[in-house]
Amino acid sequence: MSVITLRREDGSGDPYTHPGADRDRHLKLPHAFWLDGPSGARWFRILDLPEIAMLLISLSRLDDFRLPSESAPEWYGISADTAARGFHGLERHGLLQIDKSFKKAPLAPAGYTAENHYTLRPPFGPRGRRPDSVGVE
């Protein structure tokens, strides 16, 4: 008789645990990605690769998050240009709200620097998870 043992899906060989039980972070891709879109199209067919990459990254973050494009290579392994193209494409499609704020930076040529804050728009967000409501982002 066969014995079936559930193992983690990460290939480690460790026993399976429910994602909520070990606080492992899992990404949830809303059904809207596959089923919804403008004019009967589907988002997975409309969005290009940089836009999909930034959508997935955005889904892993809180609402109103900061992600400097120049940090994308170190944090996510994608180029700053790809991150910027993805963010602007999502904004063009109405899926991302970009709020720009300015803060003092005495060493910057203009004396200030711009900072973008991103929040997904329907059908992908906002999800009611803001940095100030859960602690540190």
N, C-alpha and C positions, 0 to 999 in steps of 0.2 A: 504494500500500500504506500502511495506517495505521501510525503510530508511537505506541505507548502508553508514557507516562511516569508512573511512580508519584510522587505528591506527598504531602506531609504532610497529615494529616486536619484540621489546625488552620486551613486556609484561607490560609496564608501564601504558598503557591506554591513553597516550598522542596522540594527532593528528599526523597523518603521515606527515613526511617531507622528501623530496628527499634527499638522502645521501649527495649530493654536497651542498645543501642549508644550512645545519647546521654544516658543517665541521666534521660530524661524521666519524670516521674511519671505513671503511669496507675493508675486505680482499677480494681480487679477486684471485680466484684459476684458473690459465690458463687452457684452454681446453686440453692442452697437457697432463695434469695429467690423463685425462680419455681416450684420443685418441692416444697418442704417446707412444713410448718406443722402446727399442732396439729389433731387430729381430721380429717385429710384436707384441711383448708383450705390455702391458699397464703399465704405471708407478704405478697406484694404486694397481696393482697386484704384482709388483716387490718389491716395497719399504716395509720395515717392519715398525712397529709402531714408534720406535724412529726416523727413517728416515722421516716418514710422519710428525711427530710432529715438527722436526727441519726444514723441508721444509716449513710448515705453518708459523712457527716463522720467518724464513728467508724472506718469502714473505711479512711479515709485516714490515720489516726493510729496510733501505737504502742499496744501494750497498756499499761494503767495510765497513761493520759494525763489531763492536766488541761485543762479548758476552762471558765473562768468564764463563766457565762451572760451576764454583762454585756459580755464581749468578743465575743460572737457577732455583733453588728451590724457591728463593725469588721472582724473576721476573715473572716466568711462571708456578710455581707449579710442576716442574718435577725435577727429581734428576740430579745431576751433571754427574753421569755415563750415564744416558739416553741421556743427551744432547751431551756428547762426542761421544757415540756410533752412535747417529743420524748424527752428523756432519761428522764423519769419513766414515759412510756408504754412505752419499751423495757424499763425495769426491771420494770414490771407484767407484761409478756409473758415475762419470764424471759430476755431477750436481752442484758441489760446488768447488770453488777455495779457498784454505786456504793459506794465505800469513802470514808468521811468521816474526815478527820484535822483536828486543831486545831493552830494555831500561834500563838505570841505575836504580838500586835499592840497595842503600848502605846497607840496613838492610837484604837483601836476602843473603843466604849462598854463592852464586856465585858472588854477587855484581851486578847482573842484573836479569831481569825477562823477560820471553818470552810473547809476546802478539800476539794472532791470529786475523787476519782480514778476514772476510768471504764475498764472493760475489757469488751469484748464477750464474750458467752457463746455456747456452741454453738447453732446451727450456724455462726455468723459469727465466732467467736473462742473463746478467745484464739489468737493467731497466732504466739506465741513471739517477738514483737518487743517487747522492753521497753526503756525509756529507758536503763537502766544497761548493756544489752548492746550498744548501737549508738552510744553517745556522747550528744550533745545531742539532746533531743527536738525 
